[in-house]
Amino acid sequence: MIAFRKPSQAREGETLGAKFRTEFSMQTTTYQIHQLLSPETIQVGLPGRTKEEVLNRLIDLLRGHPAVRDLEALRQAVWVREQMMSTGVGKGLGLPHAKTSAVTGTVAAFAITAEPVDFEAIDQQPVRILFLLVGPETAKSQHIKLLSRISRLMNRDSFRLRLLEARTPEEVLHLFEEGESQLVDS
């Protein structure tokens, strides 16, 4: 199970990183996307006009996350993966992802861009929804299961439309929690 301590639950004197604290237990086969996110790793109205700008800003949302050993190495891993093939998967969604030793556990960030961005998507449509997933090189199975779960959620037109209407990170987080509760795990 993946658990985050909410900022409101942070103890007095804890560092910024405590807001992102994660504890991993591989005893479960259910991976909850909303537990990978926090208000600090979500941005509504992400500025940027190019793929490079928005992807770098999305990665910057992970600055200070305790599971991130090296943000620049993480950034490089994401860009290396992106150069192999665009992660613009269609329907206005970009799903950049990578596996790297720059993280000690799976981390995620989410954004709705301020304006549509050319992300070199397979359907040649601009992207407004970005979900970044980065995991350790040793967590291949977990990484694939999480990508599959994200794809299942994002394949729902109504879910994507509700995300685009969200105005706050907390609202986005609630939508993920609600959306996941409706998924039937296989």
Buried (B, 14 or more C-beta within 10 A) or exposed (E): EBEBBEBEEBEEEEEEBBBBBBEBEEEEEEBBBBBBBBBBBBBBEBEBEEBEBBBBBBBEBBBBBBBBBEBEBBBBBBBEBBEEEBBBBBBBBBBBBBBBEBBBBBBBBBBBBBEEBEBBBEEEBBBBBBBBBBBBEEBEEBBEBBBEBBEBBBEBEEBBEBBEEBEEBEBBBBBBBEBBEEBEEE
